[in-house]
Amino acid sequence: MRKKIVAGNWKMNHDLAETEMFLVDLKKQVFPEHVITMIAPPFTSLNHAFKSLREHPVTLIAQNMHQSNNGAFTGEISAKMLKSVGADTVIVGHSERRAIFNEDSALLAEKVNTALENKMTVIFCIGEELQDRKQGNHFDLIKTQLSEGLFHVSNDSWENIIVAYEPVWAIGTGETASPGQAQEMHKLIRETIAENYSKAVADQVSILYGGSVKPDNAAEIFGQPDVDGGLIGGASLQVDNFMKIVNAFNK
């Protein structure tokens, strides 16, 4: 059975004091057993969050990592470093990394390889710009991003891969893909994985939706047959909103 997942990506928000306030409130919550709850604080708060959450069912994830295991890469963070502070899962290929930091498919494939070699779970992000959708290129673009970023890995590696579909035009804009649009793309992603691997592999991969998910639309989006949860941005910065989304599977 596919895992139901809600992952909060804090991006460049919450300093250490703000993180502590968030965690104090988060630890008071009751977490649904059938949903895996994840948070991705900034690098500077990862170890503090790990220690604070030891007795709580929250998975700590990193927002990014370097493709090399070590070396002269000032300011970068390796997989080994992430694991040493409690992060065994990492986001790779977020649209902001692609667009702002010019991370291309070849680089992202290297990052995937490094994460898997270090026995980490990868949340691999794919998604189209508004222009791609308007021109009708969005299906081909998603297939290309999957192919170039992931389709070199082995069948067994898919046990440690989560796919996150994030329509770039719906991130931080207040716009959201309709539940039907989300389902259409998630179904395409699953079918594309099945075509290149097998139906068995595709059926066990969790595919998350990311793009202005909020408490008032989460249940409808998560109710689609191929949507297994969400990669949540702004709405994950407040515990109350985040937990309403985590609990949206119960509705």
N, C-alpha and C positions, 0 to 999 in steps of 0.2 A: 504493500500500500504506500502511495506517495505521502511524503511528510508535508504537513501544513506548517508554514513558516511565516512569521512576521519579523522583519529585520529593520531596525531603526538606524538610518545612516545620518549621523549628526553633522557630517561635513565639517567645516571650520567654525564650529560653535561650541560653547561651554568650556570655560577654563576649569582649573582644578576645583576651585571652590564651588562653581556652578554644577560641576559634575557630582560633587559630594552631596549637594542639596538634592539633585535628581535621584541619586542612588538611595538616599535615606527614604524618600517617598516611594521609589520603586520597590524597595524591599518590604514595604507594607502591603503590597498587592497580592492577590490570590491569582495564580497563573493557571490557565486551563491546561490539563494534562495532555490534550490531543494537539496542542499547538506548540511549536518550538519558537521561543521568544529570543531574539538576538538584538544586541545593540553594538554600534560601531562608534565609540568615542574617538576623539583625536589621539594621536600617538602619545601625547604627553600625559594622558589620563588612563591609558590602557592598564598599566600595572596596578594602579590604585583601584580601578574598577574590578579587576580580577580578584584582588584580595577582599574587596568589599562584598563581592557576590559569591564567594566560595560556597555558601550554604543555600544558594538560591538557584532555581532552574532557569538561568539566563545565560545564553551563549555569548561570549565576547568575540567580536570580529574586528578586523583591521580594515581601514578604508583603502589601503594601497600597499604595495611593496615593490622592492627592486627585483629585477630578474636575475641578479648575480647573488651568490651566497656570501660574498665578502669582497673587499677591494677598496680602491681609492675613489669612492663615490660620495663626496661630501654631502651631507644632509640626507642621505638615503637610508632606508631601513630594510634589512634582510628578513627572509622567512625565519631563520634561526632566531633572530632578535625578537620577532613577533611571538614565536612560540615560547620564548623564555619569559615573556611577561604575560602569558596566559591566553594569547590569541591563536587559535588553531584554524580559524577561518578567515579568508581575505576576499575583499571585493576587487575584481579585476575588470578593467574596461569600462568603468562608469563613463557616461557621456561627457562629463566635465573633464575627465582625464583625456578622453579622445579629442575634444574640441579645444580646450584651453592649453593642454600640455602636449598636444600633437602626438599622442600615443597611437600608433598604427597597428594593424593586425599582426604584423610580424613580431613586434615588440610584445604585444599582448599574449601571443602564442608562447613566447619565451617565458613570460610571467606565469602562465598556466603550468608550463612544464616544471618550473622551479617550485611552485607551490605543491604540485602533486608529488614531486620527488622528495619534498620535505614533509610528506604525509599531512598536508593541509587540505581543507575543503575550500573550493573556489566558488564564489558567487560571480558568475560571468555575465556582464551586462551587454545588451544589444538594444538597438533602437534607431528609429529614423527621425530625420529632421522634418519640419513641416513641408519644406520644398519637395522632399522625396515623396511624401504622401500625396501632395497636390499633383505631382507629375506621374503618379501611379507606379513609382519605382520601389515602394516600401517593401513589397514581398521579396523582390530580388535582392534588395539590400540586406534584409534580415538573413536570407539564406547565405549570402556572401560572408556576412559577419560570423555566422555560425561555422561555416566551412573553414574560413581562414584562421579563426581563433581556437576552434575546438576539435575539428574533425580529424586531427592527426593523433588524438589520444586513443588509448586502447578501450575495449569494451568495459573492462574492469574499472577503469578510471572514472567512469560515469557515476560510480557509487559515491564519489567525492566531488561531484559537480552539481551546482544549482544554477539554473539559468534565470536571469532577471530581464524581462522585456520592459524597456522604458522609452515610450515615445517622447523624443526630446522636446517636442512642442508642448508637452503637458507637464514638464518638470519645473516647478516653482512659478508657473504662469497662472495657476488657478484653473486652467483648462484640463480636462480629463477625457481620456478616451472613453467612449460609451462602453457599458458592459459588453455589448455586442461586438464592438471593435476590438476590445481586449480579448474576448474569447476567440474571435477570428484569427488574431495573430498568434495567440497561445496554441491554438489547434495547428496552425501552420508550422510552428516551431516543433511541436511534438511529432508531426508527420514527417518533417524534414530529418529529424534525428532518427526516426524509424527507418526511413529510406536509406540512410547512410550507415546505420548499425542494425537495429532490429526493433520490432514492436515491444519486445520485453524490456529492452534498454530504455526506450522512449517512455514506456508506461511507468517506470519507477523514478523518472527525473522530475523533481519539483521545479515548476516554472512560476516565478513571482512576477507580479505586475508592479511597476514603479512609475508614478506620474500623478502627483497631486491627490493621493489617496487621503481621505479624511474620515472622521467618525461617521459622517452622514452618508457616505457612498461606499464604504468598505464592504458592508454585508452583501450588497448587490454585485459588486465586482468579484468578491471571493466566492459568490454563489455560482459562478460560471464553471462548467465541468472541467476545463483545462487550466483554470487559475488556482494555484496552490498556496496563495498568500501574497504578501507585498513587501517591496523594498521601499520603506517609508522615509521621506526626507523631513520637511518642515514640521509635519504633524508628530514626529517622534521626539521633538524637543521638550514637550510638556508631558509629564507622566499621565495625566488624566486623559488627554487625547490619544496618546499612544496605547494605553490599556483598553480604551474603547475600540480601537482597531484590532488589537490582539483578541479581544472578546467578540469580534464581529462574526467569527465562525460559529458562535453559539446561537446566533439569531435564525 
